[in-house]
């Protein structure tokens, strides 16, 4: 299926032409038929001689309804530019063509209507010259009369040639269906329509609303007035939704594949049209079927930052246009360069940002995005429209290779500085290092650890932790006291007298020079293994009292020591609180 939009001045016969091609009435409202003028979007369809179905989005030509016209043209890949032979080029012809050019529409036909009322030659030559200077370029022209039928067979043949040139749609893309109509059907509920430009829809699909993010489910689909289980792009489609009342959505909203779009109210764009410095402070951004007021901040000669009145689901590379509704003037087309731009908080930041944007063309570029963002989650890039098909450094975090190497060097520097400032705690806490490096996730810090760095119990150090000389001498004195009674832990005041206060004990425990059983209960690091050898010689099972006597220690030491051995699985506690050494029989 192919979808084409009409464009042209009011009363140049767009709706009459569509009616003659399709046999259908595109003007849906009684007011339109009474006034003989399209005021909203109309839709009709037919099958071309070559067998391809084609749908027409018939747009209003009057200047008061240009926003409606843009809502219809926005998602459509090709256009019929309609000019009346008896009137020639007119003001709305120019504005509609400016809109097509701004949106980058490059496929179309020139149709000169009312050829029964005047020689179509002058109007054709004039219109072709106008079109040649735009994105449409040199287009085929056909003169017709919808009243007499002259030229209609030639127009149908030209339409066949046009649709054959249209690029194949990407049906693997995520769905972004811009809504141009929303209504209720008795017995079915909420129905929306739009032009599906990419991807495909299936009955039962779960989607999200762009304005609220709430989930909806596809209850039914219609394509060319016929129910369908699946509709692939490009297509005019009606979607019956489950789970959302009509009042919660309307023109300018969109149905989205979940988690595939970045809803943003701040974008940096490149402008093709008026100079950025000449733009008014407020304009209207037209994209898809949406029309959103924006505040404009020029950055460079052709780059601007737009602050949207409400978030839209935009992707890098999207095409849109800026219009000044007060002057009925299309200021130009824009290409979205960045949907998640950095803040401009310092003097001169706008000029720096303009220099960055000068190298961007709107085409998604993974290496470039990583270079600019340094660290970013793959899912976030996907929502920006940038494929994140690179190997994560950890989790789903992607990193610019150069920045990642620099962070590794910085980590060694920070760990070394920490050890110099904290001799009793030479291993730096991972969280403190995360803050010093300005990283968003502790997992990134841990992923940076390479020799000579080591990661131990949430801390990062350089090599095997050493101990200050005073602590080492104190440990030598403690070992002397443990020599005769290895399971008699010194009291806290005795440790202090030997030169091991709480901070020194903590450093020794972290270094593996002491084994902490409980608060103020420490033994030498090999005490647990030695205790197992003593306990294995006891009759099995044995009691706490028997263990205490065999180890020549106190209950203060024996209880936490046996609990440690239980946790290690070398002893097993029985229901009567006796124990046995595992493997002893």
C-alpha positions as CSV (number, residue, x, y, z in Angstrom):
1,X,0.0,0.0,0.0
2,X,1.1,3.6,-0.7
3,X,0.0,6.8,0.9
4,X,0.1,10.2,-0.9
5,X,-1.0,13.6,0.3
6,X,-2.5,16.4,-1.8
7,X,-1.2,20.0,-1.6
8,X,-2.2,23.2,-3.2
9,X,-4.2,26.4,-3.0
10,X,-7.8,26.5,-1.7
11,X,-10.5,25.7,-4.4
12,X,-8.0,24.3,-6.9
13,X,-9.8,21.0,-7.0
14,X,-7.9,18.7,-4.7
15,X,-10.9,17.0,-3.2
16,X,-12.7,16.8,-6.6
17,X,-9.6,15.2,-8.0
18,X,-9.4,12.6,-5.2
19,X,-13.1,11.9,-5.7
20,X,-12.6,11.4,-9.4
21,X,-9.7,9.0,-8.8
22,X,-11.3,6.9,-6.1
23,X,-15.1,7.3,-6.4
24,X,-15.1,8.2,-2.6
25,X,-16.0,11.4,-0.9
26,X,-12.9,12.7,1.0
27,X,-14.7,15.5,2.7
28,X,-16.0,13.9,5.9
29,X,-17.9,16.8,7.4
30,X,-21.2,18.2,6.3
31,X,-19.8,21.7,6.7
32,X,-17.1,20.9,4.2
33,X,-19.5,19.7,1.6
34,X,-21.8,22.7,2.2
35,X,-19.0,25.2,1.7
36,X,-17.3,23.2,-1.0
37,X,-14.0,23.6,0.8
38,X,-11.9,21.1,2.8
39,X,-11.3,22.3,6.4
40,X,-10.0,19.1,7.9
41,X,-8.2,16.0,6.7
42,X,-10.0,13.7,4.3
43,X,-9.1,10.2,3.3
44,X,-9.9,8.0,0.3
45,X,-8.3,5.1,-1.6
46,X,-8.3,3.2,-4.8
47,X,-6.3,0.5,-6.7
48,X,-4.0,1.7,-9.5
49,X,-3.8,0.1,-12.9
50,X,-0.7,-1.7,-11.9
51,X,-2.5,-3.4,-9.0
52,X,-1.0,-1.3,-6.1
53,X,-3.5,0.1,-3.6
54,X,-3.0,3.8,-2.9
55,X,-4.6,6.0,-0.2
56,X,-4.9,9.8,-0.5
57,X,-4.7,12.2,2.5
58,X,-6.7,15.2,1.2
59,X,-5.5,18.3,3.0
60,X,-7.2,21.7,3.3
61,X,-5.9,24.5,1.1
62,X,-7.2,27.6,2.9
63,X,-4.5,29.5,4.9
64,X,-6.6,29.3,8.1
65,X,-6.3,25.5,8.0
66,X,-2.6,25.1,7.3
67,X,-2.0,23.4,10.7
68,X,-4.5,20.7,9.5
69,X,-2.7,20.5,6.2
70,X,0.6,19.9,8.0
71,X,-0.9,17.2,10.2
72,X,-1.8,15.3,7.1
73,X,1.4,15.9,5.1
74,X,3.9,15.3,8.0
75,X,3.9,11.4,8.0
76,X,3.4,11.0,4.2
77,X,6.3,10.1,1.9
78,X,5.0,11.6,-1.4
79,X,2.6,14.4,-2.5
80,X,0.4,15.5,-5.4
81,X,0.9,19.2,-5.9
82,X,-2.4,20.5,-7.4
83,X,-2.5,23.8,-9.4
84,X,-5.6,25.0,-11.3
85,X,-5.0,25.8,-14.9
86,X,-7.3,28.9,-14.8
87,X,-5.6,30.5,-11.8
88,X,-2.0,29.2,-11.8
89,X,0.3,29.6,-8.9
90,X,-1.3,31.1,-5.7
91,X,-0.3,32.1,-2.2
92,X,-1.2,28.8,-0.6
93,X,0.5,26.9,-3.4
94,X,3.7,28.6,-2.2
95,X,3.1,27.8,1.5
96,X,2.2,24.2,0.9
97,X,5.3,23.8,-1.3
98,X,7.5,25.4,1.3
99,X,6.1,22.9,3.9
100,X,6.9,20.0,1.6
101,X,10.4,21.3,1.0
102,X,10.9,21.9,4.7
103,X,9.9,18.3,5.5
104,X,12.2,17.0,2.8
105,X,9.5,15.4,0.6
106,X,11.3,14.3,-2.5
107,X,8.7,12.3,-4.4
108,X,5.6,13.7,-6.1
109,X,3.6,14.6,-9.1
110,X,2.3,18.0,-10.4
111,X,-1.3,17.8,-11.3
112,X,-2.8,20.8,-13.2
113,X,-6.5,20.7,-12.7
114,X,-9.5,22.4,-14.5
115,X,-7.8,21.9,-17.8
116,X,-11.2,22.2,-19.4
117,X,-11.3,25.9,-18.3
118,X,-7.9,27.1,-19.5
119,X,-4.8,26.1,-21.3
120,X,-2.8,24.1,-18.7
121,X,0.5,25.0,-20.4
122,X,1.3,28.3,-18.6
123,X,0.3,27.0,-15.2
124,X,2.3,23.8,-15.7
125,X,5.5,25.8,-16.7
126,X,5.1,28.2,-13.8
127,X,4.5,25.4,-11.2
128,X,7.4,23.2,-12.6
129,X,9.8,26.1,-12.2
130,X,8.7,26.5,-8.6
131,X,9.0,22.8,-7.8
132,X,12.4,22.5,-9.4
133,X,14.0,24.7,-6.7
134,X,12.7,22.5,-3.9
135,X,13.3,19.0,-2.5
136,X,10.8,17.7,-5.1
137,X,13.0,18.7,-8.0
138,X,11.9,17.8,-11.5
139,X,8.6,16.1,-11.3
140,X,6.2,14.6,-13.9
141,X,3.3,16.8,-14.7
142,X,-0.2,15.7,-15.8
143,X,-3.1,18.0,-16.9
144,X,-6.6,16.8,-16.0
145,X,-10.2,17.7,-15.8
146,X,-12.1,16.0,-13.0
147,X,-15.3,17.2,-14.6
148,X,-14.8,15.8,-18.2
149,X,-12.3,13.0,-17.2
150,X,-9.7,14.2,-19.6
151,X,-6.2,13.2,-18.4
152,X,-7.4,10.9,-15.6
153,X,-6.0,7.7,-17.3
154,X,-2.7,9.5,-17.8
155,X,-2.7,10.5,-14.2
156,X,-3.4,6.9,-13.0
157,X,-0.5,5.7,-15.1
158,X,1.8,8.5,-13.7
159,X,0.7,7.5,-10.2
160,X,1.8,3.9,-11.0
161,X,5.2,5.3,-12.0
162,X,5.4,7.4,-8.9
163,X,4.7,4.6,-6.4
164,X,7.2,2.4,-8.2
165,X,9.9,4.9,-7.3
166,X,9.0,5.2,-3.7
167,X,11.6,3.7,-1.3
168,X,10.7,0.4,0.4
169,X,9.4,1.0,3.9
170,X,11.3,-0.4,6.9
171,X,8.9,-2.8,8.5
172,X,11.4,-3.7,11.2
173,X,11.4,-0.2,12.7
174,X,9.6,0.5,16.0
175,X,6.1,1.9,15.5
176,X,5.4,5.6,15.8
177,X,1.9,6.2,14.6
178,X,1.1,9.9,14.6
179,X,-2.6,10.2,15.3
180,X,-4.6,12.5,13.0
181,X,-8.1,11.5,14.1
182,X,-9.6,10.0,17.3
183,X,-13.2,9.0,17.7
184,X,-15.5,6.5,19.3
185,X,-17.5,3.8,17.6
186,X,-20.5,2.3,19.4
187,X,-19.7,-1.2,20.5
188,X,-16.0,-0.9,19.7
189,X,-14.7,2.0,21.8
190,X,-11.8,4.3,20.9
191,X,-10.5,4.4,17.4
192,X,-7.6,6.4,16.1
193,X,-6.3,6.8,12.5
194,X,-2.9,7.7,11.1
195,X,-0.3,7.0,8.5
196,X,2.0,4.1,9.5
197,X,5.3,5.2,8.1
198,X,7.5,2.3,9.5
199,X,7.2,-0.9,11.4
200,X,4.0,-3.0,11.6
201,X,1.0,-3.3,13.8
202,X,-0.7,-6.5,14.9
203,X,-3.9,-7.2,16.8
204,X,-2.9,-7.7,20.5
205,X,0.1,-5.5,20.3
206,X,1.0,-3.5,23.4
207,X,1.8,0.1,22.7
208,X,2.2,3.3,24.8
209,X,0.7,6.8,24.4
210,X,3.3,9.4,23.7
211,X,1.6,12.1,25.8
212,X,1.2,10.1,29.0
213,X,3.3,7.0,28.6
214,X,0.3,4.8,29.6
215,X,0.0,1.4,28.0
216,X,-2.7,0.6,25.5
217,X,-3.5,-2.6,23.6
218,X,-4.6,-3.0,20.0
219,X,-8.1,-4.5,19.9
220,X,-8.5,-4.3,16.2
221,X,-7.1,-3.0,12.9
222,X,-8.7,-1.7,9.7
223,X,-6.8,-1.1,6.4
224,X,-8.6,0.5,3.5
225,X,-11.9,-0.1,5.3
226,X,-11.2,-3.9,5.8
227,X,-10.4,-5.6,9.1
228,X,-6.9,-7.0,9.3
229,X,-4.8,-8.9,11.8
230,X,-1.6,-7.3,10.7
231,X,-0.8,-4.0,8.9
232,X,2.7,-3.2,7.7
233,X,4.1,0.2,6.6
234,X,3.4,2.2,4.6
235,X,-0.4,2.3,5.2
236,X,-3.4,4.3,6.3
237,X,-4.6,2.4,9.3
238,X,-7.4,2.7,11.8
239,X,-6.6,1.2,15.3
240,X,-9.2,0.2,17.8
241,X,-7.7,0.6,21.2
242,X,-8.5,-1.2,24.4
243,X,-7.8,0.5,27.8
244,X,-8.0,4.2,26.9
245,X,-11.0,6.6,26.7
246,X,-11.4,8.9,23.7
247,X,-10.9,12.0,25.8
248,X,-7.3,11.0,26.6
249,X,-5.9,11.3,23.1
250,X,-6.2,13.3,19.9
251,X,-4.4,14.7,17.0
252,X,-0.7,15.2,17.7
253,X,-0.5,12.3,20.0
254,X,1.2,9.1,18.9
255,X,1.1,5.3,19.5
256,X,4.6,4.0,20.2
257,X,6.5,0.7,20.5
258,X,7.3,0.6,24.3
259,X,10.8,1.7,25.4
260,X,11.9,2.7,21.9
261,X,11.5,6.5,21.9
262,X,12.9,9.4,23.9
263,X,10.1,11.8,25.0
264,X,11.8,15.1,25.1
265,X,10.9,18.8,25.4
266,X,14.4,20.0,24.5
267,X,16.1,19.4,21.1
268,X,19.0,20.8,19.1
269,X,18.3,21.1,15.4
270,X,19.7,22.3,12.2
271,X,17.6,24.8,10.3
272,X,17.3,25.0,6.5
273,X,15.5,28.3,5.8
274,X,15.6,31.6,7.5
275,X,18.8,32.5,9.3
276,X,18.7,31.3,12.9
277,X,19.4,34.8,14.2
278,X,16.3,36.2,12.5
279,X,13.9,33.8,14.0
280,X,11.2,35.1,16.5
281,X,11.5,34.0,20.1
282,X,8.4,31.7,19.8
283,X,7.3,29.6,16.8
284,X,5.3,26.4,16.2
285,X,7.1,23.1,15.5
286,X,5.2,20.8,13.2
287,X,6.3,17.1,13.3
288,X,4.1,14.2,12.3
289,X,0.6,15.3,13.1
290,X,1.7,17.4,16.1
291,X,1.9,21.2,16.3
292,X,3.7,22.4,19.4
293,X,4.7,25.9,20.4
294,X,8.4,26.2,21.0
295,X,10.8,28.8,22.4
296,X,13.8,29.4,20.1
297,X,17.4,29.9,21.2
298,X,19.9,30.4,18.3
299,X,23.2,28.6,18.7
300,X,25.0,29.1,15.4
301,X,24.2,30.4,11.9
302,X,21.9,27.4,11.2
303,X,21.6,25.6,14.5
304,X,19.0,26.4,17.2
305,X,17.8,24.9,20.5
306,X,14.1,24.4,20.8
307,X,12.2,24.2,24.1
308,X,8.9,22.5,23.5
309,X,5.7,23.3,25.4
310,X,5.2,19.6,25.8
311,X,7.4,16.5,25.2
312,X,7.3,14.7,21.9
313,X,8.7,11.2,20.9
314,X,11.5,12.4,18.8
315,X,14.5,10.6,17.3
316,X,17.9,11.7,15.9
317,X,17.4,12.5,12.2
318,X,13.7,13.4,12.4
319,X,12.5,16.0,9.9
320,X,10.1,18.7,11.0
321,X,9.3,22.4,10.2
322,X,9.1,25.7,12.0
323,X,6.3,28.0,11.2
324,X,5.3,31.4,12.3
325,X,1.5,31.2,12.5
326,X,1.1,35.0,13.0
327,X,2.8,35.7,9.6
328,X,1.5,32.5,7.9
329,X,5.2,31.9,7.2
330,X,7.2,28.6,7.0
331,X,10.6,29.6,8.6
332,X,12.2,26.4,7.3
333,X,12.7,22.7,7.8
334,X,14.7,21.3,10.7
335,X,16.7,18.2,11.1
336,X,16.9,16.9,14.7
337,X,20.5,16.6,15.7
338,X,20.2,15.8,19.5
339,X,17.1,14.8,21.5
340,X,19.0,14.8,24.8
341,X,21.3,17.9,24.6
342,X,23.5,19.1,27.5
343,X,22.5,22.2,29.5
344,X,24.0,25.5,28.5
345,X,24.9,26.9,31.9
346,X,28.2,28.7,31.3
347,X,29.2,31.8,29.5
348,X,30.1,30.9,25.9
349,X,28.4,27.5,26.1
350,X,26.1,28.3,23.1
351,X,29.1,29.0,20.8
352,X,30.8,25.8,22.0
353,X,27.7,23.8,21.4
354,X,27.3,25.3,17.9
355,X,30.8,24.1,17.1
356,X,29.9,20.6,18.2
357,X,26.6,20.6,16.2
358,X,28.5,21.8,13.1
359,X,29.9,18.3,12.6
360,X,26.5,16.6,13.0
361,X,24.2,15.8,10.0
362,X,21.3,14.0,11.8
363,X,22.4,10.5,10.8
364,X,22.7,8.2,13.8
365,X,26.4,7.7,14.7
366,X,27.2,5.4,17.5
367,X,30.9,6.3,17.7
368,X,30.2,10.0,17.6
369,X,27.5,9.7,20.3
370,X,29.9,7.8,22.6
371,X,32.6,10.4,22.0
372,X,30.2,13.2,23.0
373,X,28.4,11.5,25.8
374,X,31.4,9.5,27.1
375,X,29.2,7.1,29.1
376,X,25.6,6.2,28.2
377,X,23.3,3.2,28.6
378,X,22.6,1.2,25.4
379,X,18.8,1.5,26.0
380,X,19.1,5.3,26.2
381,X,20.8,5.4,22.8
382,X,18.1,3.2,21.4
383,X,15.5,5.6,22.5
384,X,17.4,8.4,20.8
385,X,17.3,6.5,17.5
386,X,21.0,5.5,17.7
387,X,21.8,1.8,17.4
388,X,23.7,0.8,20.5
389,X,25.3,-2.3,19.0
390,X,28.6,-2.1,20.9
391,X,30.1,-4.3,23.6
392,X,29.1,-2.8,27.1
393,X,31.9,-2.2,29.6
394,X,29.6,-3.5,32.3
395,X,25.8,-4.1,32.4
396,X,24.3,-2.1,29.6
397,X,26.8,0.8,30.0
398,X,28.6,1.8,26.8
399,X,31.8,3.9,26.9
400,X,33.9,5.9,24.6
401,X,37.2,3.9,24.4
402,X,39.4,6.9,24.9
403,X,37.4,8.2,27.9
404,X,37.3,4.7,29.4
405,X,41.2,4.5,29.2
406,X,41.4,7.9,30.9
407,X,39.1,6.8,33.7
408,X,41.3,3.8,34.3
409,X,44.4,6.1,34.8
410,X,42.3,8.4,37.0
411,X,41.2,5.5,39.2
412,X,44.8,4.5,39.9
413,X,45.6,8.1,40.8
414,X,42.7,8.3,43.2
415,X,43.4,5.0,44.9
416,X,47.0,6.0,45.4
417,X,46.0,9.4,46.8
418,X,43.5,7.7,49.2
419,X,46.2,5.3,50.5
420,X,48.6,8.2,51.2
421,X,45.9,10.1,53.1
422,X,44.6,7.0,55.0
423,X,47.5,4.8,56.0
424,X,45.4,2.7,58.3
425,X,42.7,2.2,55.6
426,X,44.7,2.1,52.3
427,X,41.9,0.5,50.3
428,X,39.5,3.2,49.1
429,X,35.7,2.6,49.4
430,X,34.2,2.1,45.9
431,X,31.5,4.7,46.6
432,X,34.0,7.3,47.5
433,X,35.9,6.6,44.2
434,X,32.6,6.8,42.3
435,X,32.0,10.3,43.6
436,X,35.6,11.4,42.9
437,X,35.4,10.1,39.3
438,X,31.9,11.5,38.8
439,X,30.5,8.2,37.6
440,X,26.8,7.4,37.7
441,X,27.1,3.7,38.8
442,X,29.4,1.9,41.3
443,X,29.5,-1.0,38.8
444,X,31.5,1.2,36.5
445,X,34.2,1.8,39.1
446,X,34.5,-2.0,39.7
447,X,34.7,-2.6,36.0
448,X,37.7,-0.3,35.8
449,X,39.8,-2.4,38.2
450,X,42.9,-3.8,36.5
451,X,46.3,-4.8,38.0
452,X,47.9,-3.4,40.0
453,X,44.5,-2.5,41.5
454,X,42.6,-5.1,43.5
455,X,38.9,-5.2,44.6
456,X,38.2,-6.6,48.1
457,X,34.9,-6.3,50.0
458,X,33.7,-3.1,48.4
459,X,37.2,-1.4,48.5
460,X,39.8,-0.9,45.9
461,X,43.6,-0.9,46.7
462,X,46.9,-1.1,45.0
463,X,48.4,-4.7,45.3
464,X,48.5,-6.4,48.7
465,X,47.6,-4.0,51.5
466,X,50.5,-3.1,53.7
467,X,50.5,-1.8,57.3
468,X,52.2,1.2,58.8
469,X,55.4,0.3,60.7
470,X,53.8,1.1,64.2
471,X,50.9,-1.3,63.5
472,X,53.3,-4.0,62.3
473,X,55.4,-3.7,65.5
474,X,52.3,-3.9,67.6
475,X,51.2,-7.1,65.8
476,X,54.6,-8.7,66.5
477,X,54.0,-8.1,70.2
478,X,50.5,-9.6,70.0
479,X,51.8,-12.7,68.2
480,X,54.2,-13.1,71.2
481,X,51.3,-13.1,73.6
482,X,49.3,-15.6,71.5
483,X,52.3,-18.0,71.3
484,X,51.5,-19.9,74.5
485,X,47.7,-19.6,74.3
486,X,46.6,-19.1,70.7
487,X,42.9,-19.1,71.5
488,X,42.9,-16.6,74.4
489,X,41.9,-13.3,72.8
490,X,43.3,-10.2,74.6
491,X,40.8,-7.7,76.0
492,X,40.3,-4.4,74.3
493,X,42.4,-2.5,76.9
494,X,45.3,-4.9,76.5
495,X,45.2,-4.5,72.7
496,X,45.3,-0.7,73.2
497,X,48.3,-1.1,75.6
498,X,50.1,-3.1,72.9
499,X,49.4,-0.3,70.3
500,X,46.3,-1.6,68.6
501,X,43.4,0.7,69.1
502,X,40.1,0.2,67.1
503,X,41.4,1.9,63.9
504,X,44.7,-0.2,64.0
505,X,42.8,-3.4,64.6
506,X,40.5,-2.6,61.7
507,X,43.5,-2.0,59.4
508,X,45.0,-5.3,60.6
509,X,41.8,-7.2,60.0
510,X,41.5,-5.7,56.4
511,X,45.1,-6.7,55.8
512,X,44.4,-10.3,56.9
513,X,46.8,-10.0,59.8
514,X,44.1,-10.6,62.4
515,X,40.9,-12.6,62.4
516,X,37.9,-10.8,63.9
517,X,35.3,-13.1,65.6
518,X,33.2,-10.4,67.2
519,X,33.5,-6.8,68.5
520,X,36.8,-6.7,70.5
521,X,37.4,-10.4,69.9
522,X,40.4,-11.1,67.6
523,X,42.7,-14.0,67.0
524,X,45.6,-14.7,64.7
525,X,44.5,-15.4,61.1
526,X,45.3,-19.2,61.3
527,X,43.4,-19.7,64.5
528,X,40.3,-21.1,62.9
529,X,42.3,-23.9,61.1
530,X,44.2,-24.7,64.2
531,X,40.9,-24.9,66.2
532,X,39.5,-27.5,63.8
533,X,42.6,-29.7,64.3
534,X,42.1,-29.5,68.1
535,X,38.4,-30.2,68.0
536,X,38.8,-33.2,65.6
537,X,40.7,-35.0,68.3
538,X,37.7,-34.8,70.7
539,X,35.2,-37.6,71.0
540,X,32.4,-36.7,68.5
541,X,30.0,-35.0,69.0
542,X,31.3,-32.6,71.6
543,X,29.8,-29.9,73.7
544,X,30.6,-26.2,74.0
545,X,32.2,-26.8,77.4
546,X,34.4,-29.6,76.0
547,X,35.5,-27.4,73.1
548,X,36.3,-24.5,75.5
549,X,38.4,-26.7,77.7
550,X,40.2,-28.3,74.7
551,X,41.0,-24.9,73.2
552,X,42.0,-23.5,76.6
553,X,39.9,-20.4,76.2
554,X,36.9,-18.6,77.5
555,X,33.2,-18.7,76.5
556,X,33.7,-15.1,75.1
557,X,36.0,-16.6,72.4
558,X,34.6,-20.2,72.1
559,X,31.0,-19.1,71.1
560,X,31.9,-16.9,68.1
561,X,34.7,-19.2,67.1
562,X,32.4,-22.2,66.9
563,X,29.8,-20.1,65.0
564,X,32.4,-19.1,62.5
565,X,33.4,-22.8,62.0
566,X,29.7,-23.6,61.5
567,X,29.4,-20.9,58.8
568,X,32.4,-22.3,57.1
569,X,30.9,-25.8,57.1
570,X,33.8,-27.5,58.9
571,X,31.6,-28.1,62.0
572,X,27.9,-29.0,62.2
573,X,25.6,-28.0,65.1
574,X,23.2,-30.8,66.2
575,X,19.7,-30.4,67.6
576,X,20.9,-30.8,71.2
577,X,23.5,-28.0,70.6
578,X,26.4,-30.5,70.5
579,X,28.7,-30.3,67.5
580,X,30.9,-32.5,65.4
581,X,33.7,-31.9,63.0
582,X,32.5,-32.6,59.5
583,X,34.2,-35.6,58.1
584,X,35.2,-36.9,61.5
585,X,32.7,-39.7,61.4
